[in-house]
């Protein structure tokens, strides 16, 4: 199922970010299958990198562990094939820092992930202004290039990003790196509303989403869904020797997040809109 088909079918979507190969490849496959059975609509498939500058401590540790276990971009891309062969239907958004992409070659990398079964690509350390090679390769091979916008994104730049955005726009809910937060900033909700003014493209909010209250806030503000990542890593990190023992907790968490998305969307529909003269 492509992102376009998903969003034409679903009113709200939940995307889960997993760094593939942490703490081992077998667990990642098990984890992704579990998440998809319990409410996750999109898998953000992270390729581990040695210097994940946009990520907080949980994901930094995840990358380090995966690399120590021998995970490479080539093995990770092959992991997408394994998931598709096992019957995974959900869209897969590959997240990779630019360094491995540059080493493999932009066109070849995009071609490889498409062939493996990916639907989109997110590169957190490539600014929009330098994304033309990615966009060209994505257009050629049928891969959506996902862009991020933050509360500090200027209006002019935001409009330029939205002109070329496909799949969905990733709303960065807070400045800094990934990781769980207690509360969402007001600037997050204002950003969702600001972006929604200019486009009908789906908006997914990430960076710090870890509670049902967070989900409700961003959905009511106009988002089409949420992204969780570090919170999942924190759960299975509690038992790295036997991470499979945490799958039931991960299943419960992902189910609750998806249900929160659905409930918040229903509530949003019930809120009367006011027309300004």
N, C-alpha and C positions, 0 to 999 in steps of 0.2 A: 504494500500500500504506500503510495507516494504521500508527501505532505499535503499537496493540494486535495487529494482524495480524502485524506484524514479530516482536514478542516471543513470540507464540504459535507462530511458526515457527522462530525462531532462538534458540539457547541463550545466545549472547553477541552483542553488537552493537558496532560501531565507528562513532562519529560524528565527522565532520570539520568544523571551523569554518572558513569562508571569508568574508572580507569582500568582498562583491560589488562589482566595479568596480575592484579593485586588481590590477595597475596600469592595467588597462583592462577594459571589459566583455567584450570578445571573449575575453580570456585567462581571465576568471573562468568563462565557460561551458565553455571547453576544459578548464580545471582540474577543474571539478566532474564533467564527463563522465569524465575520466581517473580520478579518485578512485573514482567509483562502479563503474567497470569493474575496479578492482583491490582490492576488498575493503570499501570504505566502505558501511555499511548505512543511515546517516542523514546528511543534509546539514544542518549548522547554518549557516543562511543569514544572515550578518550584514549589517545595513543600516548603512552608514558614518555616523558621527556625529562632530561636531567636537570633542566633549569626552568621549571614552570612558573614564570614570573607573575602570572595573573592569578595564581592559586595560593591559598593559605596553607597552614601547617598540615592539615589532614591530607590534602591532596599532594602536598610535597612529599609526605611520607609514603603515600600510595605509589607515586611515581618511582621513588627510590627503591621500594620493595619489589615492584614489578621488574624494574631494570636489573636488580640483583638476581632475580629469578630467571633472567635471560630473555625478557620480553624485548622485542625489536619492532620497528614499524612494519617490516615484512611479515613477522609472525602475527602482529595485531591485525593487519589487513586480511591475513588468512583466517583469523578468528571470525571475521565478518562472514566469510564463506561458511565456516562451521555452523554459525548461528542460523544462516539461511538454510543450509542443508538440514538442520535439525527442525526446521519448520517455522522459524520466527517470522511473523508477518509485519510487525510494527516497523515504521520508518526508522532508519538509522542515520543519525547526524554524527559524522566523524568530527572530533575536535583534535586538532594537532597544532602545535607551534610550528612556525614557518621553517625552522632549521631542517627538519627531516624532509619537508616538502621540497625545499630548495636543493637538498642533496640528491634526492631522487629525480627531481625535475618536475616543475609544476604540472605540465601536461600529462606526464607519465603517472604521477601520483594520483591525479584526479581520475585518469583512465582506470587505474588499478582499483581504486575504492569503488568506482561505479561497477566494474566487472565483478567485484566481490559481493556487491549487493547494497551498497550505501546509497542514500538519497540526497544527502546534503553535506556541506563542509563548513566548519567554523574555525577560523584561525585567529586566536585572540591577540597575537602580537603583530598583526599586519593592519596598519591604519587604512581606512577607506580610500584615502587618496593614493595608496600604493597597491590597490587591489585589482587593477586592470588585468594582469596575467591570470589571476584566479578566476575572475569573471569570464574571461575568454575561454579558459579551459572548462569551466563549469557549463557554459553555453554549448560548447562543442560536445561534451559527453553527457549532458543531462543531469548535472549536479547543481543543486541550489547552493549559492554562497550566502551564508548567514552573517548578517552584520549586527554589531552591538551598538546600542546607544545608551548614554549615561546622563544623569542629571546635569552634568556640565557641558553636554553637547550643544554648541551654538545653534540657533534657529536655522541659519543658512546651511550649515553642514548637515543638520538633521533632514532638511528637505532634499538635499542632494542624495543622501543615503536612501531615503524612502523611494526616490525615483528608480533606483536600481535594485532594491531589495526584492528577494523572492523567498518563498517558503514561509518564513515568519521573521519578525524582528525580535532580537534578544534584548530585553529591557534589563539593564544592570541596575539593581535596586539600591546599591550603595557604593560609594567610592572605596577603592582599595581592592583587596584580593577576595577570593572565594572563602566561604566559611560561614558557620551558623551565627545568627545574631538574635538578641532578645527581642528587639523592636525594629520595625521598618521606619525609615525616615519619611517625613511628610513630602520631601522632594521626590521620593519614589512615586507616590501616588499622583503628584502633580505631573511627573514625567509621563506616566501612562496616559493621563488625560491630554497632555500636550501632543504626544505622538498620535493619539487617536483622532485628534482634530484634522490631521493631514492625510490619513490613510485608512483604508479598510483592511489592510494586510494583517494577518494574525499577529498578536503581541504576546510573547511569553516572558514572564518575569523571573529572573534568577539572581544569584549572589545573595546568600543569607536567608533564603526561604527554608524554614524548618518547622513551622507550626501551622496549625489550622487557621489561627488568627491572621497570619501573614497571607495565606491563600485567600481568605475572605476579603481582605483589604484590597489586594491588587485586582481581584476579579470584579469587585464592586466598582473599582475605579475605571474599568473598561478593558482589562487584559483578557486574553483568550486562554490563559493557562499559566502554569508555573513550572519552574525547573528546580529540582533539588539535587544536591550532589554530596557536599561535605557531610551532611547529616547522615547519609547512608554509610559513608566511610567510617564515621564515628561509631555506628552500631556494630559493624562487623569487626572493627578494629579492637573491640573488647575481647575478642577470642580468636586471635590470629592463628593459633595452633589448630583450632577446629572451627573455622569460620562458618561451616555449614550449620553449626548449632545456633547461629543467629538468624537463619533464614526465616523462621516463623515471625520473629520480631520485625524483620524487614518487610515481610509480606503484610503484616498488620499496619505498619506505618504507611506503606505505599497505597494500600486500600483506603486508609483514612484520608490521605491527601487527595486522592481522586474523588472521593465522596464529598470532600470539602469544596472542591472545584465545582462539582455539579450543584451542590446546595447553594453556593454563593451565586452561581449563574442564575438559578431559579429566583433567588432573592432579587437579583439585579433586574430581572424581567418584571418583577412585581412593583418596583419603584417607579412611580409616575414621573414622566419627563415634563419639564416646563418649557414652554416656548417663550423666548425673549423677543419683544417687539423692538 
